[in-house]
Amino acid sequence: MDAAAWDSRYAGSELIWSAEPNRFVAAELGALPPGRALDLASGEGRNALWLAAHGWRVTAVDFSAVAVGKGRDRAGQDGLDIEWVVADVVRDYRPPAGAFDAALIAYLHLPPADSEAVLRGAARAVAPGGVLLVVGHDITNISDGTGGPQDPTRLYSPETITGYLAGWDVERAERAHRPVPGARDAIDTVVRARKPLVQPE
């Protein structure tokens, strides 16, 4: 789907996604000391808003102007100061290197080359000692879970994500079950990794 299609999907008054943060985002970032956070493909901003409410200085980026507008409105209602950016995280947005203490990619499912480009850009954006968190539908979700994209080339696995993070301290890399309505849980990849303080030569 392109930006226009997502704008159309977000056009209603109701939120497409929950107002609450993703459970894994809250669990993995909740105990960290607040700093500068980057939320790539932030949608309506549920994770960005939660981070800001917990003291983070957040930059939230999404290519849907409608979704960003919803997030900005909610931030204004809650008195939260977030930098909102309307941009395509694949083609238009290049985060500054080493500028963030945490970077988040949540449920951004793209063709493999685009996904790798976004992940590598997010990794560059993390400051030494900072954290990269990647959460998304796992490839096993097609056969053993429920919902999510059905194109296996766009789905995650812990091995694929950690493969791009050579030299990082991988603090969590696993398949995790996420309860959803229905008979079966959704299955997600959750990877949290910390950038080394000293970069290899």
C-alpha positions as CSV (number, residue, x, y, z in Angstrom):
1,M,0.0,0.0,0.0
2,D,1.2,3.5,-0.8
3,A,0.8,6.7,1.3
4,A,-2.5,7.5,-0.4
5,A,-4.0,4.1,0.4
6,W,-2.9,4.4,4.0
7,D,-4.3,7.9,4.2
8,S,-7.6,6.5,3.1
9,R,-7.4,3.7,5.6
10,Y,-6.7,6.2,8.4
11,A,-9.3,8.7,7.3
12,G,-12.0,7.6,9.8
13,S,-12.4,9.2,13.2
14,E,-11.6,6.0,15.0
15,L,-8.1,4.7,15.6
16,I,-7.1,1.9,13.3
17,W,-4.8,0.5,15.9
18,S,-5.1,0.5,19.7
19,A,-4.5,3.7,21.7
20,E,-2.2,1.6,24.0
21,P,1.4,0.9,23.1
22,N,2.4,-2.5,21.8
23,R,3.0,-4.8,24.7
24,F,6.6,-5.7,23.6
25,V,7.5,-2.0,23.1
26,A,6.3,-1.2,26.7
27,A,8.1,-4.3,28.1
28,E,11.4,-3.8,26.3
29,L,11.8,0.0,26.5
30,G,9.8,0.7,29.7
31,A,12.8,0.1,32.1
32,L,15.3,2.2,30.1
33,P,16.2,5.7,31.2
34,P,14.4,8.3,28.9
35,G,16.4,9.9,26.2
36,R,16.0,10.5,22.5
37,A,13.8,8.0,20.7
38,L,13.1,7.4,17.0
39,D,9.8,5.7,16.0
40,L,9.9,4.7,12.3
41,A,6.6,4.0,10.5
42,S,4.9,5.3,13.6
43,G,1.3,5.2,12.3
44,E,-1.2,7.0,14.5
45,G,1.6,7.3,17.1
46,R,0.5,4.9,19.9
47,N,4.1,3.9,20.7
48,A,5.5,7.5,20.2
49,L,2.9,8.9,22.6
50,W,3.6,6.3,25.2
51,L,7.3,7.0,25.0
52,A,6.8,10.7,25.2
53,A,4.5,10.3,28.2
54,H,7.4,8.4,29.9
55,G,9.8,11.2,29.4
56,W,11.4,10.4,26.0
57,R,12.1,13.1,23.4
58,V,10.5,11.4,20.4
59,T,10.8,11.8,16.7
60,A,7.9,9.9,15.0
61,V,8.0,9.3,11.2
62,D,5.3,8.0,8.9
63,F,4.4,8.5,5.3
64,S,0.7,8.9,6.0
65,A,-0.1,12.6,6.7
66,V,-3.5,11.5,8.0
67,A,-2.0,9.1,10.6
68,V,0.6,11.8,11.6
69,G,-2.2,14.3,12.0
70,K,-4.1,11.9,14.3
71,G,-1.0,11.4,16.4
72,R,-0.3,15.1,16.5
73,D,-3.8,15.8,17.7
74,R,-3.6,13.2,20.4
75,A,-0.2,14.6,21.5
76,G,-1.7,18.1,21.8
77,Q,-4.6,16.8,23.8
78,D,-2.2,15.0,26.2
79,G,0.2,17.9,26.4
80,L,3.1,15.9,24.8
81,D,5.8,17.4,22.7
82,I,6.7,15.1,19.8
83,E,8.5,15.9,16.6
84,W,6.2,14.5,13.9
85,V,7.7,13.9,10.4
86,V,5.7,13.0,7.3
87,A,8.1,11.0,5.1
88,D,8.6,7.7,3.5
89,V,11.1,5.9,5.8
90,V,12.4,3.9,2.8
91,R,13.0,6.7,0.2
92,D,12.8,10.1,1.9
93,Y,13.9,10.0,5.5
94,R,17.5,9.5,6.6
95,P,17.8,9.7,10.3
96,P,21.0,11.4,11.6
97,A,23.7,9.0,12.6
98,G,24.1,8.4,16.3
99,A,21.3,10.8,17.2
100,F,19.0,8.6,19.3
101,D,19.3,6.5,22.4
102,A,16.6,4.2,21.2
103,A,15.2,3.4,17.7
104,L,12.0,1.5,17.2
105,I,10.7,-0.4,14.1
106,A,7.3,-2.0,14.9
107,Y,5.3,-4.0,12.3
108,L,6.9,-2.4,9.3
109,H,6.7,-5.2,6.7
110,L,8.4,-4.4,3.4
111,P,10.1,-6.1,0.5
112,P,13.4,-7.5,1.8
113,A,15.7,-4.9,0.2
114,D,13.6,-2.0,1.6
115,S,13.3,-3.7,5.0
116,E,17.1,-4.1,5.2
117,A,17.6,-0.4,4.2
118,V,15.3,0.8,6.9
119,L,16.9,-1.5,9.5
120,R,20.4,-0.4,8.7
121,G,19.4,3.3,8.7
122,A,17.8,2.8,12.2
123,A,20.9,1.0,13.4
124,R,23.1,4.0,12.2
125,A,20.8,6.4,14.0
126,V,21.4,4.7,17.4
127,A,24.1,6.3,19.5
128,P,26.8,4.1,21.0
129,G,25.2,2.4,24.1
130,G,21.7,2.9,22.7
131,V,19.1,0.3,21.9
132,L,17.4,-0.8,18.7
133,L,14.0,-2.6,19.1
134,V,12.4,-4.5,16.2
135,V,9.0,-6.0,16.6
136,G,6.9,-7.5,13.9
137,H,4.9,-10.5,12.6
138,D,7.1,-13.6,12.5
139,I,7.3,-15.8,9.5
140,T,5.8,-18.7,11.5
141,N,2.7,-16.6,12.1
142,I,1.5,-17.7,8.7
143,S,1.2,-21.4,9.6
144,D,1.0,-21.3,13.4
145,G,-0.5,-17.9,14.3
146,T,-3.2,-15.5,13.1
147,G,-3.5,-12.3,11.2
148,G,-0.7,-10.2,9.7
149,P,0.7,-10.2,6.2
150,Q,0.7,-13.5,4.3
151,D,3.8,-12.8,2.1
152,P,6.6,-14.7,3.8
153,T,9.2,-12.5,2.2
154,R,8.0,-9.5,4.2
155,L,7.9,-11.3,7.6
156,Y,10.5,-11.3,10.3
157,S,12.6,-13.9,12.1
158,P,15.0,-13.4,15.0
159,E,17.8,-14.8,12.8
160,T,17.2,-12.4,10.0
161,I,17.1,-9.3,12.2
162,T,20.1,-10.2,14.2
163,G,22.0,-11.1,11.0
164,Y,22.1,-7.3,10.3
165,L,23.4,-6.5,13.7
166,A,26.9,-8.0,13.8
167,G,28.9,-6.7,16.7
168,W,25.8,-5.6,18.7
169,D,24.9,-7.0,22.1
170,V,21.7,-8.9,21.4
171,E,19.7,-8.7,24.6
172,R,16.6,-10.5,23.3
173,A,15.9,-12.3,20.1
174,E,13.0,-14.7,20.1
175,R,9.6,-15.6,18.8
176,A,6.9,-14.4,21.2
177,H,3.2,-15.2,21.3
178,R,0.8,-12.2,21.5
179,P,-2.7,-13.0,22.6
180,V,-5.4,-11.7,20.2
181,P,-9.1,-12.5,19.9
182,G,-9.7,-15.9,18.4
183,A,-8.4,-19.5,18.9
184,R,-4.7,-18.8,18.2
185,D,-2.2,-16.3,19.3
186,A,-0.3,-14.1,16.9
187,I,3.5,-14.9,16.7
188,D,5.9,-12.0,16.6
189,T,9.6,-11.6,16.3
190,V,11.1,-9.5,19.1
191,V,14.7,-8.3,18.9
192,R,16.3,-5.9,21.3
193,A,20.0,-5.1,20.7
194,R,22.4,-2.6,22.2
195,K,25.0,-0.8,20.1
196,P,28.5,-1.2,21.4
197,L,30.2,1.8,23.0
198,V,33.3,1.2,20.8
199,Q,32.7,0.5,17.2
200,P,34.9,-2.1,15.5
201,E,37.5,-0.8,13.1
